[in-house]
Amino acid sequence: MSLLQRYILFIFGLFLTSLGLCLIIKGGLGTSPISSLPYILNLKYHLSLGTLMFILNIILMSIQLLILKRNFSYIQILQIPMSFIFSAFIDLIMFVLSSYVPEIYILKLLTLLLGCSALGLGVALQIIGNVVMLPGEATVNAIATHWKFDFGKVKTCFDISMVILCGILSIIYFASIEGLREGTVISALFVGFIARFCIKHLSSVNRQGILAFRATLHAQCYTSHNYLHLKSAILIVTFSALGF
């Protein structure tokens, strides 16, 4: 993959990630951990969700600078324009979906699952694109790298911290818990699984040892087992698109 192709893939991943976050919120069954804090602040201060997400990302990038100092790579400055694009996608999608308010629970649940699928696929494409991390994951990586912690454990603690902070602010602002429901747990459990599934079946390691997007999967379709994997991957992409 050329550098241009990686940027295109990464930005498309940003779009799907934004779509997934918005669909999870529109489902009304709770937010994803990373969007929980901007969501609760959106309810209180009525700034756009994208604007609050951008502010959060800038704060997270500042934390990286404080942790890494001279070890902060200059390429990570790209987090700023990528965060801006990400936030713009969020506000655009929320505007397009403004009239969509699912009423019955099964429709709420379907919207949530579509959001998880889009979010997982978007995360996978960002990883395959391998251009730069968004500030949330980059901050987790900075903590894990600097203090030599396990990335997965730090990511779990980071998500839990965001949810706890959301809960505290929710009680302070509204005297009740807002934005944290079963959908928050479902997204936390399934998004990572979907992302790993998509990475496994939509990429391969090239000769340089770098992940590359695998545009054609026909070579894996010679057994019924692999055919089912391919069919599942196609369904995930289709459902993500239909969610828009």
N, C-alpha and C positions, 0 to 999 in steps of 0.2 A: 504494500500500500504506500502511495506517495503521501507526503506531508499534507497536501491539499485534501486528499481523500480522508485522511485522519481527522482533519478539522471539520469537514462536512459531516462525517460520521458522529463526531463529538457533539456538534451543534444539533444534529437531528436527535441525538440522545438527550440533550438538554430540553428539546421540545417535548419529547415523550415523558421525561421526568416531570416537567411542568404540568403536562396533561394529567399525569397520574396523580400528582398532589392535588390538583384542582378537582378531579373526579372523586377522590377520597373525601375531600371537604364537602363537595356537593351531595355526597351520599348521606351526610347527616348522622353518621354513626361514629364520629370521632375523627380526629386528624392523625396524620402520620407524626412520629416523634419529631422530625426535623422541622415540620411546619407548625407544630403545636404552639410555640412561643409567638411567632408572627401572627398566628390566628387569634390568639387571645388579645394581643395588643391591637389587632384590627377591630375587634369588637368594642374595645374601650375607646380608642382614639380615632377610628374611622379613616385612618390612612390606608391606602391600598395595600393588599396583601403582598404584591410584588415589591412595593417600596420598603415595607418592613422587612421582607426577606433580604433585600439588598443591604439594608442597614445592618442586619444581623451578620451577613456575610462579611461586610467590612470590619465589624468588630472581631469576628473570628479570625480574619486575616491579620489583624493587629495583634491578636494573642499569639499567632504563629511567629510573628516578628519578635515578640518579647521572649518567646521560648527558644527559638533557633538563633536569633541575633545574626552573627556573621555567616552562619550555616544556611540562612534563608536563601534559596536559589532565586536568581533574578527571573527565571522563566515563570516562577509562581506569581509574578506581578500580573500575569494573564488572568489570574483569578478575578481581577476587577472587571475587565470587559466581559468575561464569561458570566460573571454574576449579574452584570447589567442585562445581558441578553436573556439569561435565565429569568430574571425578575420581569422583564418586558413580556416574555412568553406567558408568565403566570397571569399578569394583568390582562393580556389579550384574551387568554382562554377563559378567565373568569368573566370577562365582558361578554364573550360569545355564549357562555353557558348561564348567563344571568337569569334567564327566564326558565331554566331547567330546575325544578324543585320536585324531586320524587316524593310521592305521598305515602305509598304503601311500603311495608318493610321489605318485601322481596325485591322491589325495585331499588330501594336504598342499598340492599345487600349486593345486588348485581352491579350497581354503580361503584360500590366499594371494591368489588373484585376486579372490575375493569380497570379501576384506578391502580390497584396493586399490580396488575399485569403490565400496564403502561409504564409504571414507575420502575418495576423490575427490569423490563426491557431497556428503558432509558438509561438506567444505571449500567447495565451490561454494555451498551453501545459506547458509553463514555469511557469505560474501562478498556474496551477493545480499541477505541480511537487513541487512547493513551497520549493525549495532548497536555492536559493539566487537570488537577483535581479541583472540584468545587471546594470552597472554604470549609464546609462541614467535615468532609472526609480528610482534607488537607490538615485541619487542626488535629483530628484524631491521629493522623499519621505523624505529625510533628511531636505529639506527646509520646506516642509509642516509640518513635525513633530516639528522641532525646533521652528518655528515661529507660529505654530498652524494655518496654512493656509489650505484651501481646496485643496486636492490632485489634483482633476480634473482641477481646475483653475491654479494651479502651473504648471501642465503638459502642458496645453494650452499655457501659457506664455513661458515655456521652449521651446516648439516647434516653436513658433513664433520668439523667440530670435535666434534660430538656423537658421531659414530661413532668417531673417533680416541680420545676420552676413554673411551668404552665399552670399546674394545679394550685400552687401557692398564690400566683397572681390572680387566678380565677376566683379564689376564695376572697382575696383582698378586694378585688374590683366588683364582684357580683354576689358574694356570699354564697356561691354555689360552684359546682364543678362544671365547666363549659369546655367542649371540644375534646374531652377524654371519655371515650366509650369503648365498646367492644371492637369497633373499627380500628382503634389505635393498636390494640393487641394483635388483631388479625394482620394489619399491615406490617407490624414489627416482625411477625412470624413468617409471613409469606413472601415479602418483597425480596429478602435475601435469597430464598430458595429459587424464586423465579429468575433472579439475576444470575445465579450460578448455573441454572439450567440453560439460559440463553447464551451465556459465555461458552459453555461446553459445546453447544450445538450450532452456534453461529460464528465460531472463530477457530483458528488453528494456530499453532506456533510455527513461525517461518524459520528459515535457516539461520537467521540472526538471533533466534530465541525470543522473538517479540510476537505478541498476539496480533493476528491479522484477520480481518473480516472475511468469512468464507461465503462468497456470494452464491456459489452453486453447491448444493448438497446432494446431487444425484449419486455421487460415489458412495454415499452411505445408505442407499436405499435398496440394497440387494437382499437384505433380510427383513422379515416382518418386524423384528424387534426395533431395528433402526428406522423402519418406515413409521412406526408408531411415534418414535421420538420426533421425526420430521413433521408428522401431522400435528403433534402437540405444539411444536414451535410455530407452525403456520397459524394455528388457532390463536395462540397468544398474540401474534402480530395483528391478526384480523380483528380480534376483540379490542385491542388497543386502539386501532383505527376507528372502529365503530363507536368507541366511547366518545370520540370527538363529535 
